[in-house]
Amino acid sequence: MNVALLHLCDSLFPIGAFAHSDGLEAATADGRIASADDLREWLAVCLDESIGRLEGPAVWHAWRAARDGDAAALAALDEELTAMRPSSAARRSSRAMGRRLLTTWRALHPSGARAFDGSPATLPVAFAVACASIPVERRAAVEAFAYTRLAATMSAAMRLLPIGQIEAHTLLARALDRVPAVVDGIASRGGALESFTPALDIAAMTQQYVRSRLFRS
């Protein structure tokens, strides 16, 4: 077990993930997400589409580039990932969290995470750079990233919805059960980046208009 990876995935790790709901706040405000069943479907889309086809593949490729010290490949991947996000709020939040992750990680592990000195960095790229510096194997890096994103979504949901801890963590556990199969899919496709999550993107775009806000994005 890699203790440094556990530290990186801990909700206490200071990247500000608690302040970003990725559109869930807007979706709950307008009633699209109002129950545990709705939340289960939201998590499924986050896992299968956002993580399985965009962010997870980005971690997959960034891990190898970081391991090889290929800063140019990391920068190109970072730009591509940013360009594929329709929501400006999602772009800003990913860069904000990625920048904080790398800044903190370099302070904790001065000898690591030097493969990408560019700024800013999206969260998936920053996470992969940190994992490659520990080192953590490629597949484990993607699985760990999936955990952090799903857990952050559930943390936001527990503040936004009338859902108890046991029910929330049951939903999270069932989603995590599917992570290995999603990573299998990423590996079998060669990690191609794809993005088509219109409902999530619209929620992220409209979140700025929510009257009563709990989170930043």
C-alpha positions as a Markdown table, in Angstrom:
| # | Residue | x | y | z |
|---|---|---|---|---|
| 1 | Met | 0.0 | 0.0 | 0.0 |
| 2 | Asn | 1.4 | 3.4 | -0.9 |
| 3 | Val | 0.8 | 5.7 | 2.0 |
| 4 | Ala | 1.6 | 8.8 | 0.0 |
| 5 | Leu | -1.2 | 7.9 | -2.4 |
| 6 | Leu | -3.6 | 7.7 | 0.5 |
| 7 | His | -2.5 | 11.1 | 1.5 |
| 8 | Leu | -3.1 | 12.5 | -2.0 |
| 9 | Cys | -6.6 | 11.0 | -2.1 |
| 10 | Asp | -7.6 | 12.2 | 1.4 |
| 11 | Ser | -10.4 | 14.8 | 1.4 |
| 12 | Leu | -8.1 | 16.8 | 3.8 |
| 13 | Phe | -5.5 | 17.3 | 1.0 |
| 14 | Pro | -5.7 | 21.1 | 0.4 |
| 15 | Ile | -6.8 | 21.4 | -3.3 |
| 16 | Gly | -10.1 | 23.1 | -2.5 |
| 17 | Ala | -12.2 | 20.2 | -4.0 |
| 18 | Phe | -14.9 | 20.8 | -1.3 |
| 19 | Ala | -15.7 | 24.2 | -3.0 |
| 20 | His | -16.6 | 22.8 | -6.4 |
| 21 | Ser | -19.7 | 20.7 | -7.1 |
| 22 | Asp | -19.2 | 20.4 | -10.9 |
| 23 | Gly | -22.8 | 21.5 | -11.6 |
| 24 | Leu | -24.5 | 19.4 | -9.0 |
| 25 | Glu | -25.6 | 22.5 | -7.1 |
| 26 | Ala | -27.5 | 23.8 | -10.2 |
| 27 | Ala | -29.0 | 20.4 | -10.8 |
| 28 | Thr | -30.3 | 20.2 | -7.3 |
| 29 | Ala | -31.5 | 23.8 | -7.3 |
| 30 | Asp | -33.8 | 23.2 | -10.4 |
| 31 | Gly | -35.0 | 19.8 | -9.2 |
| 32 | Arg | -33.2 | 17.6 | -11.7 |
| 33 | Ile | -31.4 | 15.9 | -8.9 |
| 34 | Ala | -33.9 | 15.4 | -6.0 |
| 35 | Ser | -33.5 | 11.9 | -4.7 |
| 36 | Ala | -31.0 | 9.0 | -4.2 |
| 37 | Asp | -32.1 | 7.5 | -7.5 |
| 38 | Asp | -31.3 | 10.7 | -9.3 |
| 39 | Leu | -28.0 | 10.9 | -7.6 |
| 40 | Arg | -27.2 | 7.4 | -8.6 |
| 41 | Glu | -27.7 | 8.3 | -12.2 |
| 42 | Trp | -25.6 | 11.4 | -11.8 |
| 43 | Leu | -22.8 | 9.4 | -10.4 |
| 44 | Ala | -23.0 | 6.9 | -13.2 |
| 45 | Val | -22.7 | 9.7 | -15.8 |
| 46 | Cys | -19.8 | 11.2 | -13.9 |
| 47 | Leu | -18.0 | 7.8 | -13.8 |
| 48 | Asp | -18.8 | 6.5 | -17.3 |
| 49 | Glu | -18.5 | 9.7 | -19.2 |
| 50 | Ser | -16.6 | 12.4 | -17.4 |
| 51 | Ile | -14.1 | 10.0 | -15.8 |
| 52 | Gly | -14.3 | 7.1 | -18.2 |
| 53 | Arg | -13.9 | 9.1 | -21.4 |
| 54 | Leu | -12.2 | 12.4 | -20.5 |
| 55 | Glu | -10.5 | 12.8 | -17.2 |
| 56 | Gly | -9.5 | 9.2 | -16.7 |
| 57 | Pro | -7.9 | 9.0 | -20.1 |
| 58 | Ala | -6.1 | 12.3 | -19.4 |
| 59 | Val | -4.6 | 10.7 | -16.2 |
| 60 | Trp | -3.7 | 7.6 | -18.2 |
| 61 | His | -1.7 | 9.6 | -20.8 |
| 62 | Ala | -0.3 | 12.2 | -18.4 |
| 63 | Trp | 1.1 | 9.4 | -16.1 |
| 64 | Arg | 3.2 | 8.1 | -18.9 |
| 65 | Ala | 4.4 | 11.5 | -20.0 |
| 66 | Ala | 5.3 | 12.4 | -16.4 |
| 67 | Arg | 7.1 | 9.1 | -15.9 |
| 68 | Asp | 9.1 | 9.8 | -19.1 |
| 69 | Gly | 9.7 | 13.4 | -18.2 |
| 70 | Asp | 8.0 | 14.6 | -21.4 |
| 71 | Ala | 7.0 | 18.2 | -20.4 |
| 72 | Ala | 5.8 | 19.0 | -24.0 |
| 73 | Ala | 3.4 | 16.1 | -24.1 |
| 74 | Leu | 2.0 | 17.1 | -20.7 |
| 75 | Ala | 1.5 | 20.7 | -21.8 |
| 76 | Ala | -0.2 | 19.5 | -25.0 |
| 77 | Leu | -2.5 | 17.2 | -23.1 |
| 78 | Asp | -3.3 | 19.9 | -20.6 |
| 79 | Glu | -4.3 | 22.2 | -23.4 |
| 80 | Glu | -6.4 | 19.6 | -25.1 |
| 81 | Leu | -8.2 | 18.7 | -21.9 |
| 82 | Thr | -9.0 | 22.3 | -21.3 |
| 83 | Ala | -10.3 | 22.9 | -24.8 |
| 84 | Met | -12.7 | 20.0 | -24.5 |
| 85 | Arg | -14.5 | 21.5 | -21.5 |
| 86 | Pro | -17.5 | 23.6 | -22.7 |
| 87 | Ser | -18.0 | 25.2 | -19.2 |
| 88 | Ser | -15.7 | 28.1 | -18.3 |
| 89 | Ala | -16.4 | 27.3 | -14.6 |
| 90 | Ala | -15.2 | 23.7 | -15.1 |
| 91 | Arg | -12.1 | 25.0 | -16.8 |
| 92 | Arg | -11.3 | 27.4 | -14.0 |
| 93 | Ser | -12.0 | 24.9 | -11.2 |
| 94 | Ser | -9.9 | 22.2 | -12.8 |
| 95 | Arg | -6.9 | 24.6 | -13.2 |
| 96 | Ala | -7.4 | 26.0 | -9.7 |
| 97 | Met | -7.4 | 22.6 | -8.1 |
| 98 | Gly | -4.5 | 21.3 | -10.3 |
| 99 | Arg | -2.4 | 24.3 | -9.5 |
| 100 | Arg | -2.9 | 23.9 | -5.7 |
| 101 | Leu | -2.3 | 20.2 | -6.0 |
| 102 | Leu | 1.1 | 20.6 | -7.6 |
| 103 | Thr | 2.1 | 23.5 | -5.4 |
| 104 | Thr | 1.3 | 21.5 | -2.3 |
| 105 | Trp | 2.8 | 18.3 | -3.6 |
| 106 | Arg | 6.1 | 19.9 | -4.5 |
| 107 | Ala | 6.3 | 21.4 | -0.9 |
| 108 | Leu | 5.7 | 17.9 | 0.6 |
| 109 | His | 7.9 | 16.0 | -1.9 |
| 110 | Pro | 10.6 | 18.4 | -3.2 |
| 111 | Ser | 12.3 | 15.6 | -5.2 |
| 112 | Gly | 9.2 | 14.7 | -7.1 |
| 113 | Ala | 6.6 | 16.2 | -9.5 |
| 114 | Arg | 9.2 | 18.1 | -11.5 |
| 115 | Ala | 8.1 | 16.7 | -14.9 |
| 116 | Phe | 5.6 | 19.4 | -15.4 |
| 117 | Asp | 6.7 | 22.9 | -14.3 |
| 118 | Gly | 4.2 | 24.7 | -16.5 |
| 119 | Ser | 1.4 | 26.7 | -14.9 |
| 120 | Pro | -1.5 | 26.3 | -14.8 |
| 121 | Ala | -2.3 | 22.6 | -14.8 |
| 122 | Thr | -5.6 | 20.9 | -15.0 |
| 123 | Leu | -6.5 | 18.6 | -12.1 |
| 124 | Pro | -6.1 | 15.2 | -14.0 |
| 125 | Val | -2.7 | 16.2 | -15.3 |
| 126 | Ala | -1.5 | 17.4 | -11.9 |
| 127 | Phe | -2.8 | 14.3 | -10.2 |
| 128 | Ala | -1.0 | 12.0 | -12.7 |
| 129 | Val | 2.2 | 14.0 | -12.2 |
| 130 | Ala | 2.0 | 13.5 | -8.5 |
| 131 | Cys | 1.2 | 9.8 | -8.8 |
| 132 | Ala | 4.1 | 9.2 | -11.3 |
| 133 | Ser | 6.5 | 10.9 | -8.8 |
| 134 | Ile | 5.7 | 8.6 | -5.8 |
| 135 | Pro | 5.7 | 6.3 | -7.9 |
| 136 | Val | 2.3 | 4.7 | -8.3 |
| 137 | Glu | 1.5 | 2.4 | -11.2 |
| 138 | Arg | -0.5 | 3.7 | -14.1 |
| 139 | Arg | -3.7 | 1.8 | -13.5 |
| 140 | Ala | -3.7 | 2.6 | -9.8 |
| 141 | Ala | -3.3 | 6.3 | -10.6 |
| 142 | Val | -6.5 | 6.3 | -12.7 |
| 143 | Glu | -8.4 | 4.3 | -10.1 |
| 144 | Ala | -7.3 | 6.7 | -7.4 |
| 145 | Phe | -8.3 | 9.7 | -9.4 |
| 146 | Ala | -11.7 | 8.2 | -10.0 |
| 147 | Tyr | -12.1 | 7.7 | -6.3 |
| 148 | Thr | -11.2 | 11.3 | -5.5 |
| 149 | Arg | -13.7 | 12.7 | -8.0 |
| 150 | Leu | -16.6 | 10.4 | -7.0 |
| 151 | Ala | -16.0 | 11.0 | -3.3 |
| 152 | Ala | -15.9 | 14.8 | -3.9 |
| 153 | Thr | -19.2 | 14.6 | -5.7 |
| 154 | Met | -20.8 | 12.6 | -2.9 |
| 155 | Ser | -19.4 | 15.1 | -0.3 |
| 156 | Ala | -21.2 | 17.9 | -2.2 |
| 157 | Ala | -24.4 | 15.8 | -2.5 |
| 158 | Met | -24.6 | 15.2 | 1.2 |
| 159 | Arg | -24.7 | 19.0 | 1.7 |
| 160 | Leu | -27.2 | 19.6 | -1.1 |
| 161 | Leu | -29.7 | 16.7 | -0.7 |
| 162 | Pro | -31.7 | 15.1 | 2.1 |
| 163 | Ile | -29.5 | 12.0 | 2.1 |
| 164 | Gly | -28.0 | 10.3 | 5.1 |
| 165 | Gln | -24.4 | 9.1 | 5.5 |
| 166 | Ile | -25.1 | 5.4 | 5.2 |
| 167 | Glu | -27.2 | 5.8 | 2.1 |
| 168 | Ala | -24.7 | 8.2 | 0.6 |
| 169 | His | -21.8 | 5.9 | 1.2 |
| 170 | Thr | -23.7 | 2.9 | -0.1 |
| 171 | Leu | -24.2 | 4.8 | -3.4 |
| 172 | Leu | -20.5 | 5.7 | -3.4 |
| 173 | Ala | -19.5 | 2.1 | -2.8 |
| 174 | Arg | -21.6 | 0.8 | -5.6 |
| 175 | Ala | -20.1 | 3.4 | -8.0 |
| 176 | Leu | -16.6 | 2.4 | -6.8 |
| 177 | Asp | -17.3 | -1.2 | -7.5 |
| 178 | Arg | -17.5 | -0.3 | -11.2 |
| 179 | Val | -14.3 | 1.7 | -11.3 |
| 180 | Pro | -12.0 | -1.3 | -12.3 |
| 181 | Ala | -14.3 | -2.0 | -15.3 |
| 182 | Val | -14.2 | 1.6 | -16.4 |
| 183 | Val | -10.4 | 1.7 | -16.2 |
| 184 | Asp | -10.4 | -1.5 | -18.3 |
| 185 | Gly | -12.3 | 0.4 | -20.9 |
| 186 | Ile | -9.8 | 3.2 | -20.8 |
| 187 | Ala | -6.9 | 0.8 | -21.3 |
| 188 | Ser | -8.6 | -1.1 | -24.1 |
| 189 | Arg | -9.4 | 2.1 | -26.0 |
| 190 | Gly | -5.8 | 3.3 | -25.6 |
| 191 | Gly | -6.9 | 6.2 | -23.5 |
| 192 | Ala | -8.6 | 8.3 | -26.3 |
| 193 | Leu | -10.1 | 11.6 | -24.9 |
| 194 | Glu | -13.8 | 12.1 | -25.6 |
| 195 | Ser | -16.3 | 14.6 | -24.2 |
| 196 | Phe | -20.1 | 14.5 | -24.5 |
| 197 | Thr | -21.9 | 15.2 | -21.2 |
| 198 | Pro | -24.4 | 17.9 | -22.2 |
| 199 | Ala | -26.5 | 17.6 | -19.0 |
| 200 | Leu | -23.5 | 18.0 | -16.8 |
| 201 | Asp | -22.0 | 20.8 | -18.9 |
| 202 | Ile | -25.3 | 22.8 | -18.9 |
| 203 | Ala | -25.6 | 22.4 | -15.1 |
| 204 | Ala | -22.0 | 23.7 | -14.7 |
| 205 | Met | -22.7 | 26.6 | -17.1 |
| 206 | Thr | -25.9 | 27.6 | -15.3 |
| 207 | Gln | -24.6 | 27.3 | -11.8 |
| 208 | Gln | -23.6 | 30.9 | -11.6 |
| 209 | Tyr | -27.2 | 31.9 | -11.8 |
| 210 | Val | -28.3 | 29.8 | -8.8 |
| 211 | Arg | -29.8 | 32.3 | -6.3 |
| 212 | Ser | -28.5 | 30.7 | -3.1 |
| 213 | Arg | -25.0 | 29.3 | -3.5 |
| 214 | Leu | -23.2 | 26.8 | -1.3 |
| 215 | Phe | -20.2 | 26.2 | -3.6 |
| 216 | Arg | -18.1 | 28.1 | -6.1 |
| 217 | Ser | -18.7 | 26.0 | -9.1 |
